[in-house]
């Protein structure tokens, strides 16, 4: 049950962040010591959106821990 609650929190967090990231027009700055579930598909969607927006010239910055679950951008 505890793991399921963690997955639900990851899902809710990532959905909320994804909405904000998608709506960004001038900059995206994310500072998080630990982004739970770095390999989780919804977290990957955030990274992909940040990457795509940065490629269009948007000022994008993500600062987070680097660990086993954190993908290289």
C-alpha positions, -999 to +999 in steps of 0.1 A: +000+000+000+028+024+008+044+020-026+010+027-043+006+059-023+041+070-034+032+063-070+000+083-067+019+112-053+044+110-081+016+110-106-002+140-090+031+159-087+041+153-123+007+161-137+007+195-119+042+203-130+036+192-165+006+216-168+028+245-156+057+235-179+035+233-209+020+267-203+054+284-199+061+312-223+093+328-212+111+305-187+111+272-169+131+270-138+128+238-117+148+233-085+142+200-067+165+181-045+148+149-052+124+142-081+108+109-071+105+084-099+129+100-123+124+071-147+086+072-143+068+080-176+051+111-163+083+125-149+099+117-183+071+137-199+082+167-179+118+163-189+108+159-226+086+190-225+114+211-208+138+198-235+115+207-263+108+241-250+145+248-245+151+238-281+127+266-292+148+291-272+128+292-240+150+298-209+149+264-193+168+253-162+165+221-141+186+216-110+181+183-092+201+155-076+218+131-100+212+095-091+202+062-105+167+074-114+177+107-128+180+108-166+206+128-184+191+157-203 
